[in-house]
Amino acid sequence: MEYFAISNGIPVHILDTKKGDKTIVLLHGYLETLYIFNEFIEILEKKYRVIAIDLPGHGLSGSDKEINSMEFCAGVIADILKKNNIEKAWVAGHSMGGYIAQNCIKHYPGMFNGVILLNSTPFADSPEKRTDREREIDLIRKSKLGNLAALSIPKMYAPANLRKFDEKIEETVEISETHDPNGIVACIKGMMKREETKDVLAKTEKAMFIFGTEDKFITEEIREKLIGEFPNVKAVVVPGTGHNSFIEEPQKVLEAIENFIG
């Protein structure tokens, strides 16, 4: 079922399958909404209770801050769980959602069993990345959010998968045009200001990376660095997938999650 709740002063759009002994919270990435997980939820809900949330500034959720920090977004997630009387959950975040998921573990450790990073890292933005984000803010303020999405979304997929997922790409681009531009800018600023969370991952007993071999944003060099630096974090590399491994090979990602959390 889908519903709205007021959390930390903003309306939040939530999808909750309601059934399952174990709960997984899914957090989407930048320029996405909870609907990015539609097909993945269909297979995930056969075994788990799934809660997916439109993050602040995205989709149908509100945004009233100049900066949607990763800490603020984590607070929204924790509040939603409290409102649903969920004492413990797993949190899985895609890309930007992974930054927020790590802040969930950092600030609310007692509420989460562990974290799954779907094509995400614990690194803060590099100076070059911050410059890129400034350009994105400039485009959005020139009413070119749709153009930005049309350029960015296809890069999330392995080149060989573009034709296969052309409808999903088109759908994601179309939905992105419904975002509140100010809310998206607030999230970009939040990503720019986030601190690295390597210490969080190093101390987390249950954590897992999901990587794609064709990911343009998390290259093989970065992937191998993370695997070497965090021996405590389980790493699963999904062949032939880009930055959207859970869309491109959902069954393989599901199997990795099942093996990880049971």
N, C-alpha and C positions, 0 to 999 in steps of 0.2 A: 504494500500500500504506500501511497505518497501522501505527505502531509507537510504542514508548516509548524514551526515552533519559534518562539522568541528566545534568542540566546545572546547573552551579552549585549542586549539592546537592539539587535537586528533580527529581521525575519530570516529563517533558515529553511530551505527546501530540502526535504528528507525522503528517501526511499527506504522502506524497512520491510523485509520479507517475513519478519515476526517469528518464524519457526526455525528451530535448531538449537542443540545443546551448547554449541560453541558459536560465538559471535565474531564476525570479521567486519571491521569498518573499512570501507573503500574511499580513498581520497584521490580525486582526479587531479590532473595537471593544469598548467597554465593554458588559458583560452578554451578549456574543456568544461563539461558539466557532468553531473552524475550519469547522464545518458550515455557517456562514452563507455560505461561498463555494462550496458544492456545485455549484450550477448554473453559476456563473461558471467554476469549474475545468474543467467539461466542455467549454467552448469554448476556454479558455485552453490546455489541455494538448495541443490539436491542433498547437500550434506551439512551446510552451515546456515545460521541466521546471518543475513547480510544487511548491513546498513550503509547506504551511500548518501553522500551529502554534497549539495552544491556549496562550494566553499565561498566565503565572503567575497562579494564583488563579482561572482560568476553566476550565470544562469538566473534562477529565480530567487536567489538569496540576496539580501540587502548588503549595504556597505555604507557606513557613515563616518569613516575615518580617512584622514589624508594618507596614512600608511597602514595597510593591513599586514602587520608583522606576522611572522610565522608563529610567534608565541601567542598572539591574539587568536589566530585561527585554531591553534591547539586548544586554547581555552574554550572555544566554541564547541569543539568535538567533545571535550570532557564534560561540558555542561549538558550536551545532548544525551550522553550516556547516563548521566545522573538522572535526567528527566525520565529516562526509560527504565530506571532501576536496574541498570546493567552494571554489575560490580567489576567484571573483568572482560576484556575483549582483546582480540588481535587487531592490529592496525596495519593496513597495507596502503602505501601511497605511491602514486605514479608521478615521477619527475618532481614538479613543485609539491605535489601531495606528499612525496617522500620527505621533503624538507620539513613539512608540517608534522608528519608522522614521527620523525625523530624528536621534535619538540614535544609531542605528546608523551613520549617515553621519558624525556628529560624532566618535564615539569609535573607529570602525573604518573610516576612509575608504578604506583600501586593499582592503577586502573587498567594496565595493559599487560597482557601475557608476553608480548613480543612484537617485533616490527618486521615487516616485509617491504623492502625497497624495490619497487617496480621501475627499473631503468632510472635510478636516482642515485645520488652520492651524498656524502657528508661535507662536501667542500663548500666554502663560501665563494661568492662571485670573484673572479679575477678582475683586474682593472679593465682588461679588454672586454669582458662580458658586461661589466657595468656600462661601458661606452655603448655597446650594442643595445642595452636596455634603455639608455637615454634616447637613442634613435627611435626605439619602439614607442616610447612615451610621446615623442614629437609627432610621429605618424598618427597616433591615436588622437592627439589634440587637434590634428588637422582633419578629423573625421574619417580616418582611413583604417579603422579597426578591421573592417571586412577585408581590405587589401592585405593587411598584415597577416590575417589568418590564412588567406588564400596562398600566401607565400610560405608561411611557416608550417602549416599542418602536413602537406605532402612530404616534408623533410623528415617527419616522424617515422616514416615507413621505410623498410628496405626497398631499394629500387625495383627488385623483382616482384614485389607485392603491390605496387601502385595500382595496376589494372584490376587486380583481384578486389581491392578495397576502395575502388573509386567512389562507390555510393557512400561508404562510411566517411570518406574524406569530405565529400560534398556536404553531407549532413552536418559534420562537425563545423565546417566553414559557415554554413547557413546559421547554425545555432549561435556561433560566436558573435554574429551581428546583433544578437539580442542582449548581449552583456551590457551592463552599465559601464560606459567608458571610464568614468571616474573611479569605479570600483576596480577595474582592471589596472588602471594606473597605480592605485593604492597597493595592489598586490605586487606589481613590478617593483615598486619602492620597497616593499617588504622583503622581496627576494634580494634586492640590492644591498639591503642593510643587514641581512642575516649573518650570523656568525657560523663558523664551521662547527660541526657536531661530531668530530672524530672521537672526542672523549666519551661521548654518549654511546656510540657504537662499541667502543672498546670495553665498556663496562656492562653492556647488555648481554645477558645470558642467551636470549633467544632472538636472533636476528638473521635475516637472509637477504642476499642480493639476487635479483633476477636481471640478467644482462642479455642483450642481443648482439650477435656477432656483427651485424651491419648497422649498429647504432652510430649515427653521425655525431652525436653529442657526447656519448661515453665511448671513446675510441678503445681499441685494443690496449693501447699503452696505459690509459687511465684504468681500464678494467683490471689489467694485470697488477697495477700498482695497488689497487684496492684489495684484491685477493691476497696479495703478499702482506699488506699492512694490517689486515684484519683476519688473522687465522681463526678467530672465534666466530666469525660470521660465515654462515653457509653460503656458498656461491653456486648459482645455477646459470649456465650460459646456454641460451636457446639459439641454435643454429638458424641462419636465414631470416632473422628478425631484426628490425630496427629499434627505434625508441618506444615502440608500442608492442612489445612482445606478447602481452596478454590479449591483444586483439589479433595479432598475426598468427600466433600458435597458442590459442587458449587452452587446449587440452594438455599441452606440455607444461604450461604454467600451473594449471590446476593440479596436475600430478606432483609438481614440485611443492606446492602448498600443502597438499595432503600428506606427503612424505615428511614435511617439516613440522606440521602441527597436529597431525593425526586426524 
